[in-house]
Amino acid sequence: MVQTKKIALYVVVVFMLYTIITSPDRAADMVQIGFEGISSAAQGVGRFMTELVN
């Protein structure tokens, strides 16, 4: 099981490097989308906590 996780991690890292090298614009768009998702989630948690306190 541990070997499978290591192999999966290596595959993901290789895919990420391949994507960055072959298509930097697309990779930048993916990172931007990821950060926007994280930001939206944090804002949602903030709104929830604010409403919970009120």
mmCIF file of the N, C-alpha and C atoms, coordinates in Angstrom:
data_MODEL
# 
_entry.id   MODEL 
# 
loop_
_atom_site.group_PDB 
_atom_site.id 
_atom_site.type_symbol 
_atom_site.label_atom_id 
_atom_site.label_alt_id 
_atom_site.label_comp_id 
_atom_site.label_asym_id 
_atom_site.label_entity_id 
_atom_site.label_seq_id 
_atom_site.pdbx_PDB_ins_code 
_atom_site.Cartn_x 
_atom_site.Cartn_y 
_atom_site.Cartn_z 
_atom_site.occupancy 
_atom_site.B_iso_or_equiv 
_atom_site.pdbx_formal_charge 
_atom_site.auth_seq_id 
_atom_site.auth_comp_id 
_atom_site.auth_asym_id 
_atom_site.auth_atom_id 
_atom_site.pdbx_PDB_model_num 
ATOM 1   N N  . MET A 1 1  ? 0.824   -1.195 0.000   1.00 0.00 ? 1  MET A N  1 
ATOM 2   C CA . MET A 1 1  ? 0.000   0.000  0.000   1.00 0.00 ? 1  MET A CA 1 
ATOM 3   C C  . MET A 1 1  ? 0.869   1.259  0.000   1.00 0.00 ? 1  MET A C  1 
ATOM 4   N N  . VAL A 1 2  ? 1.936   1.255  0.770   1.00 0.00 ? 2  VAL A N  1 
ATOM 5   C CA . VAL A 1 2  ? 2.821   2.416  0.846   1.00 0.00 ? 2  VAL A CA 1 
ATOM 6   C C  . VAL A 1 2  ? 3.496   2.645  -0.503  1.00 0.00 ? 2  VAL A C  1 
ATOM 7   N N  . GLN A 1 3  ? 3.898   1.559  -1.162  1.00 0.00 ? 3  GLN A N  1 
ATOM 8   C CA . GLN A 1 3  ? 4.533   1.676  -2.477  1.00 0.00 ? 3  GLN A CA 1 
ATOM 9   C C  . GLN A 1 3  ? 3.567   2.286  -3.483  1.00 0.00 ? 3  GLN A C  1 
ATOM 10  N N  . THR A 1 4  ? 2.302   1.924  -3.403  1.00 0.00 ? 4  THR A N  1 
ATOM 11  C CA . THR A 1 4  ? 1.297   2.454  -4.323  1.00 0.00 ? 4  THR A CA 1 
ATOM 12  C C  . THR A 1 4  ? 1.148   3.959  -4.127  1.00 0.00 ? 4  THR A C  1 
ATOM 13  N N  . LYS A 1 5  ? 1.154   4.407  -2.883  1.00 0.00 ? 5  LYS A N  1 
ATOM 14  C CA . LYS A 1 5  ? 1.048   5.840  -2.609  1.00 0.00 ? 5  LYS A CA 1 
ATOM 15  C C  . LYS A 1 5  ? 2.263   6.586  -3.154  1.00 0.00 ? 5  LYS A C  1 
ATOM 16  N N  . LYS A 1 6  ? 3.453   6.014  -2.993  1.00 0.00 ? 6  LYS A N  1 
ATOM 17  C CA . LYS A 1 6  ? 4.663   6.647  -3.505  1.00 0.00 ? 6  LYS A CA 1 
ATOM 18  C C  . LYS A 1 6  ? 4.624   6.742  -5.022  1.00 0.00 ? 6  LYS A C  1 
ATOM 19  N N  . ILE A 1 7  ? 4.198   5.679  -5.663  1.00 0.00 ? 7  ILE A N  1 
ATOM 20  C CA . ILE A 1 7  ? 4.122   5.677  -7.121  1.00 0.00 ? 7  ILE A CA 1 
ATOM 21  C C  . ILE A 1 7  ? 3.101   6.708  -7.601  1.00 0.00 ? 7  ILE A C  1 
ATOM 22  N N  . ALA A 1 8  ? 1.956   6.767  -6.933  1.00 0.00 ? 8  ALA A N  1 
ATOM 23  C CA . ALA A 1 8  ? 0.929   7.741  -7.307  1.00 0.00 ? 8  ALA A CA 1 
ATOM 24  C C  . ALA A 1 8  ? 1.456   9.168  -7.135  1.00 0.00 ? 8  ALA A C  1 
ATOM 25  N N  . LEU A 1 9  ? 2.176   9.425  -6.056  1.00 0.00 ? 9  LEU A N  1 
ATOM 26  C CA . LEU A 1 9  ? 2.755   10.743 -5.823  1.00 0.00 ? 9  LEU A CA 1 
ATOM 27  C C  . LEU A 1 9  ? 3.750   11.101 -6.922  1.00 0.00 ? 9  LEU A C  1 
ATOM 28  N N  . TYR A 1 10 ? 4.609   10.157 -7.294  1.00 0.00 ? 10 TYR A N  1 
ATOM 29  C CA . TYR A 1 10 ? 5.575   10.394 -8.364  1.00 0.00 ? 10 TYR A CA 1 
ATOM 30  C C  . TYR A 1 10 ? 4.871   10.681 -9.684  1.00 0.00 ? 10 TYR A C  1 
ATOM 31  N N  . VAL A 1 11 ? 3.805   9.963  -9.975  1.00 0.00 ? 11 VAL A N  1 
ATOM 32  C CA . VAL A 1 11 ? 3.060   10.182 -11.212 1.00 0.00 ? 11 VAL A CA 1 
ATOM 33  C C  . VAL A 1 11 ? 2.466   11.585 -11.228 1.00 0.00 ? 11 VAL A C  1 
ATOM 34  N N  . VAL A 1 12 ? 1.902   12.011 -10.105 1.00 0.00 ? 12 VAL A N  1 
ATOM 35  C CA . VAL A 1 12 ? 1.313   13.353 -10.022 1.00 0.00 ? 12 VAL A CA 1 
ATOM 36  C C  . VAL A 1 12 ? 2.391   14.421 -10.206 1.00 0.00 ? 12 VAL A C  1 
ATOM 37  N N  . VAL A 1 13 ? 3.531   14.243 -9.562  1.00 0.00 ? 13 VAL A N  1 
ATOM 38  C CA . VAL A 1 13 ? 4.620   15.219 -9.684  1.00 0.00 ? 13 VAL A CA 1 
ATOM 39  C C  . VAL A 1 13 ? 5.121   15.292 -11.120 1.00 0.00 ? 13 VAL A C  1 
ATOM 40  N N  . VAL A 1 14 ? 5.303   14.136 -11.751 1.00 0.00 ? 14 VAL A N  1 
ATOM 41  C CA . VAL A 1 14 ? 5.764   14.120 -13.145 1.00 0.00 ? 14 VAL A CA 1 
ATOM 42  C C  . VAL A 1 14 ? 4.741   14.798 -14.056 1.00 0.00 ? 14 VAL A C  1 
ATOM 43  N N  . PHE A 1 15 ? 3.458   14.531 -13.832 1.00 0.00 ? 15 PHE A N  1 
ATOM 44  C CA . PHE A 1 15 ? 2.418   15.169 -14.635 1.00 0.00 ? 15 PHE A CA 1 
ATOM 45  C C  . PHE A 1 15 ? 2.447   16.680 -14.459 1.00 0.00 ? 15 PHE A C  1 
ATOM 46  N N  . MET A 1 16 ? 2.610   17.138 -13.221 1.00 0.00 ? 16 MET A N  1 
ATOM 47  C CA . MET A 1 16 ? 2.656   18.576 -12.966 1.00 0.00 ? 16 MET A CA 1 
ATOM 48  C C  . MET A 1 16 ? 3.850   19.213 -13.670 1.00 0.00 ? 16 MET A C  1 
ATOM 49  N N  . LEU A 1 17 ? 5.002   18.594 -13.559 1.00 0.00 ? 17 LEU A N  1 
ATOM 50  C CA . LEU A 1 17 ? 6.188   19.133 -14.230 1.00 0.00 ? 17 LEU A CA 1 
ATOM 51  C C  . LEU A 1 17 ? 6.011   19.138 -15.740 1.00 0.00 ? 17 LEU A C  1 
ATOM 52  N N  . TYR A 1 18 ? 5.450   18.074 -16.291 1.00 0.00 ? 18 TYR A N  1 
ATOM 53  C CA . TYR A 1 18 ? 5.203   17.992 -17.730 1.00 0.00 ? 18 TYR A CA 1 
ATOM 54  C C  . TYR A 1 18 ? 4.260   19.114 -18.172 1.00 0.00 ? 18 TYR A C  1 
ATOM 55  N N  . THR A 1 19 ? 3.202   19.337 -17.396 1.00 0.00 ? 19 THR A N  1 
ATOM 56  C CA . THR A 1 19 ? 2.238   20.384 -17.736 1.00 0.00 ? 19 THR A CA 1 
ATOM 57  C C  . THR A 1 19 ? 2.888   21.758 -17.684 1.00 0.00 ? 19 THR A C  1 
ATOM 58  N N  . ILE A 1 20 ? 3.694   22.001 -16.668 1.00 0.00 ? 20 ILE A N  1 
ATOM 59  C CA . ILE A 1 20 ? 4.357   23.302 -16.527 1.00 0.00 ? 20 ILE A CA 1 
ATOM 60  C C  . ILE A 1 20 ? 5.343   23.542 -17.665 1.00 0.00 ? 20 ILE A C  1 
ATOM 61  N N  . ILE A 1 21 ? 6.085   22.521 -18.027 1.00 0.00 ? 21 ILE A N  1 
ATOM 62  C CA . ILE A 1 21 ? 7.102   22.677 -19.072 1.00 0.00 ? 21 ILE A CA 1 
ATOM 63  C C  . ILE A 1 21 ? 6.473   22.828 -20.448 1.00 0.00 ? 21 ILE A C  1 
ATOM 64  N N  . THR A 1 22 ? 5.467   22.005 -20.753 1.00 0.00 ? 22 THR A N  1 
ATOM 65  C CA . THR A 1 22 ? 4.905   22.028 -22.100 1.00 0.00 ? 22 THR A CA 1 
ATOM 66  C C  . THR A 1 22 ? 3.891   23.145 -22.308 1.00 0.00 ? 22 THR A C  1 
ATOM 67  N N  . SER A 1 23 ? 3.215   23.573 -21.251 1.00 0.00 ? 23 SER A N  1 
ATOM 68  C CA . SER A 1 23 ? 2.172   24.582 -21.401 1.00 0.00 ? 23 SER A CA 1 
ATOM 69  C C  . SER A 1 23 ? 2.117   25.477 -20.168 1.00 0.00 ? 23 SER A C  1 
ATOM 70  N N  . PRO A 1 24 ? 3.044   26.413 -20.056 1.00 0.00 ? 24 PRO A N  1 
ATOM 71  C CA . PRO A 1 24 ? 3.078   27.257 -18.865 1.00 0.00 ? 24 PRO A CA 1 
ATOM 72  C C  . PRO A 1 24 ? 1.829   28.130 -18.696 1.00 0.00 ? 24 PRO A C  1 
ATOM 73  N N  . ASP A 1 25 ? 1.236   28.573 -19.808 1.00 0.00 ? 25 ASP A N  1 
ATOM 74  C CA . ASP A 1 25 ? 0.027   29.396 -19.703 1.00 0.00 ? 25 ASP A CA 1 
ATOM 75  C C  . ASP A 1 25 ? -1.118  28.601 -19.088 1.00 0.00 ? 25 ASP A C  1 
ATOM 76  N N  . ARG A 1 26 ? -1.286  27.375 -19.542 1.00 0.00 ? 26 ARG A N  1 
ATOM 77  C CA . ARG A 1 26 ? -2.353  26.515 -19.001 1.00 0.00 ? 26 ARG A CA 1 
ATOM 78  C C  . ARG A 1 26 ? -2.085  26.213 -17.528 1.00 0.00 ? 26 ARG A C  1 
ATOM 79  N N  . ALA A 1 27 ? -0.820  25.963 -17.182 1.00 0.00 ? 27 ALA A N  1 
ATOM 80  C CA . ALA A 1 27 ? -0.471  25.683 -15.787 1.00 0.00 ? 27 ALA A CA 1 
ATOM 81  C C  . ALA A 1 27 ? -0.775  26.893 -14.909 1.00 0.00 ? 27 ALA A C  1 
ATOM 82  N N  . ALA A 1 28 ? -0.499  28.087 -15.403 1.00 0.00 ? 28 ALA A N  1 
ATOM 83  C CA . ALA A 1 28 ? -0.792  29.298 -14.640 1.00 0.00 ? 28 ALA A CA 1 
ATOM 84  C C  . ALA A 1 28 ? -2.296  29.452 -14.443 1.00 0.00 ? 28 ALA A C  1 
ATOM 85  N N  . ASP A 1 29 ? -3.068  29.130 -15.482 1.00 0.00 ? 29 ASP A N  1 
ATOM 86  C CA . ASP A 1 29 ? -4.528  29.196 -15.350 1.00 0.00 ? 29 ASP A CA 1 
ATOM 87  C C  . ASP A 1 29 ? -5.028  28.212 -14.301 1.00 0.00 ? 29 ASP A C  1 
ATOM 88  N N  . MET A 1 30 ? -4.449  27.008 -14.282 1.00 0.00 ? 30 MET A N  1 
ATOM 89  C CA . MET A 1 30 ? -4.857  26.002 -13.287 1.00 0.00 ? 30 MET A CA 1 
ATOM 90  C C  . MET A 1 30 ? -4.567  26.485 -11.872 1.00 0.00 ? 30 MET A C  1 
ATOM 91  N N  . VAL A 1 31 ? -3.395  27.078 -11.681 1.00 0.00 ? 31 VAL A N  1 
ATOM 92  C CA . VAL A 1 31 ? -3.026  27.582 -10.353 1.00 0.00 ? 31 VAL A CA 1 
ATOM 93  C C  . VAL A 1 31 ? -3.973  28.705 -9.946  1.00 0.00 ? 31 VAL A C  1 
ATOM 94  N N  . GLN A 1 32 ? -4.290  29.596 -10.878 1.00 0.00 ? 32 GLN A N  1 
ATOM 95  C CA . GLN A 1 32 ? -5.204  30.696 -10.574 1.00 0.00 ? 32 GLN A CA 1 
ATOM 96  C C  . GLN A 1 32 ? -6.575  30.160 -10.190 1.00 0.00 ? 32 GLN A C  1 
ATOM 97  N N  . ILE A 1 33 ? -7.075  29.179 -10.916 1.00 0.00 ? 33 ILE A N  1 
ATOM 98  C CA . ILE A 1 33 ? -8.374  28.576 -10.600 1.00 0.00 ? 33 ILE A CA 1 
ATOM 99  C C  . ILE A 1 33 ? -8.338  27.937 -9.215  1.00 0.00 ? 33 ILE A C  1 
ATOM 100 N N  . GLY A 1 34 ? -7.238  27.263 -8.901  1.00 0.00 ? 34 GLY A N  1 
ATOM 101 C CA . GLY A 1 34 ? -7.100  26.641 -7.587  1.00 0.00 ? 34 GLY A CA 1 
ATOM 102 C C  . GLY A 1 34 ? -7.129  27.658 -6.466  1.00 0.00 ? 34 GLY A C  1 
ATOM 103 N N  . PHE A 1 35 ? -6.393  28.761 -6.638  1.00 0.00 ? 35 PHE A N  1 
ATOM 104 C CA . PHE A 1 35 ? -6.369  29.789 -5.603  1.00 0.00 ? 35 PHE A CA 1 
ATOM 105 C C  . PHE A 1 35 ? -7.721  30.489 -5.474  1.00 0.00 ? 35 PHE A C  1 
ATOM 106 N N  . GLU A 1 36 ? -8.412  30.671 -6.593  1.00 0.00 ? 36 GLU A N  1 
ATOM 107 C CA . GLU A 1 36 ? -9.743  31.271 -6.525  1.00 0.00 ? 36 GLU A CA 1 
ATOM 108 C C  . GLU A 1 36 ? -10.700 30.360 -5.755  1.00 0.00 ? 36 GLU A C  1 
ATOM 109 N N  . GLY A 1 37 ? -10.564 29.048 -5.963  1.00 0.00 ? 37 GLY A N  1 
ATOM 110 C CA . GLY A 1 37 ? -11.393 28.098 -5.226  1.00 0.00 ? 37 GLY A CA 1 
ATOM 111 C C  . GLY A 1 37 ? -11.118 28.135 -3.735  1.00 0.00 ? 37 GLY A C  1 
ATOM 112 N N  . ILE A 1 38 ? -9.848  28.191 -3.382  1.00 0.00 ? 38 ILE A N  1 
ATOM 113 C CA . ILE A 1 38 ? -9.473  28.269 -1.969  1.00 0.00 ? 38 ILE A CA 1 
ATOM 114 C C  . ILE A 1 38 ? -9.986  29.569 -1.355  1.00 0.00 ? 38 ILE A C  1 
ATOM 115 N N  . SER A 1 39 ? -9.866  30.659 -2.104  1.00 0.00 ? 39 SER A N  1 
ATOM 116 C CA . SER A 1 39 ? -10.353 31.956 -1.618  1.00 0.00 ? 39 SER A CA 1 
ATOM 117 C C  . SER A 1 39 ? -11.859 31.931 -1.407  1.00 0.00 ? 39 SER A C  1 
ATOM 118 N N  . SER A 1 40 ? -12.582 31.354 -2.342  1.00 0.00 ? 40 SER A N  1 
ATOM 119 C CA . SER A 1 40 ? -14.044 31.271 -2.207  1.00 0.00 ? 40 SER A CA 1 
ATOM 120 C C  . SER A 1 40 ? -14.430 30.431 -0.998  1.00 0.00 ? 40 SER A C  1 
ATOM 121 N N  . ALA A 1 41 ? -13.717 29.339 -0.793  1.00 0.00 ? 41 ALA A N  1 
ATOM 122 C CA . ALA A 1 41 ? -14.013 28.483 0.360   1.00 0.00 ? 41 ALA A CA 1 
ATOM 123 C C  . ALA A 1 41 ? -13.743 29.223 1.663   1.00 0.00 ? 41 ALA A C  1 
ATOM 124 N N  . ALA A 1 42 ? -12.646 29.964 1.719   1.00 0.00 ? 42 ALA A N  1 
ATOM 125 C CA . ALA A 1 42 ? -12.326 30.717 2.931   1.00 0.00 ? 42 ALA A CA 1 
ATOM 126 C C  . ALA A 1 42 ? -13.368 31.806 3.189   1.00 0.00 ? 42 ALA A C  1 
ATOM 127 N N  . GLN A 1 43 ? -13.828 32.458 2.131   1.00 0.00 ? 43 GLN A N  1 
ATOM 128 C CA . GLN A 1 43 ? -14.869 33.476 2.298   1.00 0.00 ? 43 GLN A CA 1 
ATOM 129 C C  . GLN A 1 43 ? -16.161 32.843 2.803   1.00 0.00 ? 43 GLN A C  1 
ATOM 130 N N  . GLY A 1 44 ? -16.487 31.662 2.282   1.00 0.00 ? 44 GLY A N  1 
ATOM 131 C CA . GLY A 1 44 ? -17.691 30.968 2.742   1.00 0.00 ? 44 GLY A CA 1 
ATOM 132 C C  . GLY A 1 44 ? -17.605 30.603 4.213   1.00 0.00 ? 44 GLY A C  1 
ATOM 133 N N  . VAL A 1 45 ? -16.448 30.131 4.647   1.00 0.00 ? 45 VAL A N  1 
ATOM 134 C CA . VAL A 1 45 ? -16.257 29.799 6.061   1.00 0.00 ? 45 VAL A CA 1 
ATOM 135 C C  . VAL A 1 45 ? -16.356 31.062 6.904   1.00 0.00 ? 45 VAL A C  1 
ATOM 136 N N  . GLY A 1 46 ? -15.792 32.152 6.409   1.00 0.00 ? 46 GLY A N  1 
ATOM 137 C CA . GLY A 1 46 ? -15.873 33.418 7.143   1.00 0.00 ? 46 GLY A CA 1 
ATOM 138 C C  . GLY A 1 46 ? -17.310 33.894 7.295   1.00 0.00 ? 46 GLY A C  1 
ATOM 139 N N  . ARG A 1 47 ? -18.081 33.803 6.213   1.00 0.00 ? 47 ARG A N  1 
ATOM 140 C CA . ARG A 1 47 ? -19.491 34.198 6.291   1.00 0.00 ? 47 ARG A CA 1 
ATOM 141 C C  . ARG A 1 47 ? -20.253 33.310 7.268   1.00 0.00 ? 47 ARG A C  1 
ATOM 142 N N  . PHE A 1 48 ? -19.970 32.019 7.223   1.00 0.00 ? 48 PHE A N  1 
ATOM 143 C CA . PHE A 1 48 ? -20.636 31.074 8.126   1.00 0.00 ? 48 PHE A CA 1 
ATOM 144 C C  . PHE A 1 48 ? -20.335 31.420 9.585   1.00 0.00 ? 48 PHE A C  1 
ATOM 145 N N  . MET A 1 49 ? -19.068 31.663 9.879   1.00 0.00 ? 49 MET A N  1 
ATOM 146 C CA . MET A 1 49 ? -18.681 31.996 11.247  1.00 0.00 ? 49 MET A CA 1 
ATOM 147 C C  . MET A 1 49 ? -19.312 33.319 11.690  1.00 0.00 ? 49 MET A C  1 
ATOM 148 N N  . THR A 1 50 ? -19.369 34.292 10.789  1.00 0.00 ? 50 THR A N  1 
ATOM 149 C CA . THR A 1 50 ? -19.987 35.567 11.119  1.00 0.00 ? 50 THR A CA 1 
ATOM 150 C C  . THR A 1 50 ? -21.465 35.380 11.443  1.00 0.00 ? 50 THR A C  1 
ATOM 151 N N  . GLU A 1 51 ? -22.160 34.634 10.639  1.00 0.00 ? 51 GLU A N  1 
ATOM 152 C CA . GLU A 1 51 ? -23.580 34.391 10.890  1.00 0.00 ? 51 GLU A CA 1 
ATOM 153 C C  . GLU A 1 51 ? -23.783 33.574 12.157  1.00 0.00 ? 51 GLU A C  1 
ATOM 154 N N  . LEU A 1 52 ? -22.852 32.674 12.439  1.00 0.00 ? 52 LEU A N  1 
ATOM 155 C CA . LEU A 1 52 ? -22.943 31.855 13.639  1.00 0.00 ? 52 LEU A CA 1 
ATOM 156 C C  . LEU A 1 52 ? -22.809 32.722 14.892  1.00 0.00 ? 52 LEU A C  1 
ATOM 157 N N  . VAL A 1 53 ? -21.907 33.693 14.858  1.00 0.00 ? 53 VAL A N  1 
ATOM 158 C CA . VAL A 1 53 ? -21.695 34.583 15.995  1.00 0.00 ? 53 VAL A CA 1 
ATOM 159 C C  . VAL A 1 53 ? -22.884 35.528 16.165  1.00 0.00 ? 53 VAL A C  1 
ATOM 160 N N  . ASN A 1 54 ? -23.424 35.998 15.056  1.00 0.00 ? 54 ASN A N  1 
ATOM 161 C CA . ASN A 1 54 ? -24.567 36.931 15.137  1.00 0.00 ? 54 ASN A CA 1 
ATOM 162 C C  . ASN A 1 54 ? -25.780 36.122 15.533  1.00 0.00 ? 54 ASN A C  1 
# 
